[in-house]
Amino acid sequence: MSGSLHVRNLDDDLIRRLKRRAGRHGRSAEAEHREILRKALASENEIDFLALAAELRALTKGRKHTPSEELMREGRDAR
């Protein structure tokens, strides 16, 4: 299934530059936009939640942690 993305409020100069770039690559502005997004996001790695959680635990190891129920109680009492 293909999605659709609408980008609003683009600067006219940016649109002109996109169209020129698309022309140089022999593509429509829409195809050029897709290619720019594809390339920009190709190097993005999905965040591995378990690795991120392990990193956070390592960073906070040995620190005093306040139990969440205490924090919630303090928040309620402050109202």
C-alpha positions as a printed NumPy array, in Angstrom:
array([[  0.   ,   0.   ,   0.   ],
       [  1.38 ,   3.399,  -0.954],
       [  0.912,   6.401,   1.245],
       [  0.52 ,  10.006,   0.351],
       [  2.285,  13.015,   1.79 ],
       [  1.201,  16.607,   1.273],
       [  3.702,  19.332,   2.106],
       [  2.185,  22.746,   2.675],
       [  3.606,  26.247,   2.948],
       [  6.732,  25.69 ,   0.863],
       [  8.726,  28.704,  -0.195],
       [  8.297,  29.44 ,  -3.924],
       [ 12.071,  29.449,  -4.364],
       [ 12.304,  25.973,  -2.863],
       [  9.666,  24.705,  -5.285],
       [ 11.531,  26.241,  -8.252],
       [ 14.785,  24.62 ,  -7.093],
       [ 13.059,  21.251,  -6.688],
       [ 11.647,  21.478, -10.209],
       [ 15.043,  22.443, -11.667],
       [ 16.705,  19.561,  -9.848],
       [ 13.998,  17.177, -11.05 ],
       [ 14.55 ,  18.361, -14.611],
       [ 18.292,  17.724, -14.365],
       [ 17.539,  14.178, -13.235],
       [ 14.811,  13.608, -15.826],
       [ 12.087,  13.178, -13.21 ],
       [  8.907,  14.914, -12.193],
       [  9.031,  17.162,  -9.137],
       [  7.023,  14.544,  -7.258],
       [  9.456,  11.757,  -8.191],
       [ 12.382,  13.987,  -7.213],
       [ 10.729,  14.708,  -3.873],
       [ 10.338,  10.954,  -3.266],
       [ 13.985,  10.35 ,  -4.155],
       [ 15.194,  13.12 ,  -1.835],
       [ 13.163,  11.658,   1.034],
       [ 14.323,   8.115,   0.251],
       [ 17.995,   9.138,   0.263],
       [ 17.65 ,  11.3  ,   3.374],
       [ 16.051,   8.481,   5.334],
       [ 18.097,   5.591,   3.93 ],
       [ 20.835,   6.053,   6.51 ],
       [ 18.374,   6.282,   9.403],
       [ 18.481,   3.202,  11.571],
       [ 15.409,   1.968,  13.354],
       [ 15.811,   2.404,  17.079],
       [ 16.189,  -0.925,  18.823],
       [ 14.151,  -0.442,  21.99 ],
       [ 15.921,  -3.181,  23.939],
       [ 19.361,  -1.768,  23.094],
       [ 18.205,   1.747,  23.988],
       [ 16.763,   0.526,  27.31 ],
       [ 20.012,  -1.315,  28.113],
       [ 21.994,   1.844,  27.33 ],
       [ 19.755,   3.888,  29.628],
       [ 20.104,   1.332,  32.42 ],
       [ 23.899,   1.447,  32.029],
       [ 23.896,   5.252,  32.15 ],
       [ 21.813,   5.363,  35.325],
       [ 23.374,   2.378,  37.102],
       [ 24.172,   3.14 ,  40.735],
       [ 21.97 ,   6.222,  40.91 ],
       [ 19.22 ,   6.565,  43.47 ],
       [ 15.83 ,   6.115,  41.814],
       [ 12.581,   7.386,  43.255],
       [  9.779,   4.849,  42.796],
       [  7.134,   6.078,  40.369],
       [  4.336,   5.708,  42.924],
       [  6.113,   8.23 ,  45.173],
       [  6.461,  10.692,  42.31 ],
       [  2.79 ,  10.283,  41.43 ],
       [  1.771,  10.816,  45.043],
       [  3.896,  13.974,  45.245],
       [  2.246,  15.248,  42.084],
       [ -1.226,  14.637,  43.433],
       [ -0.407,  16.234,  46.777],
       [  0.961,  19.336,  45.058],
       [ -2.42 ,  20.074,  43.415]])
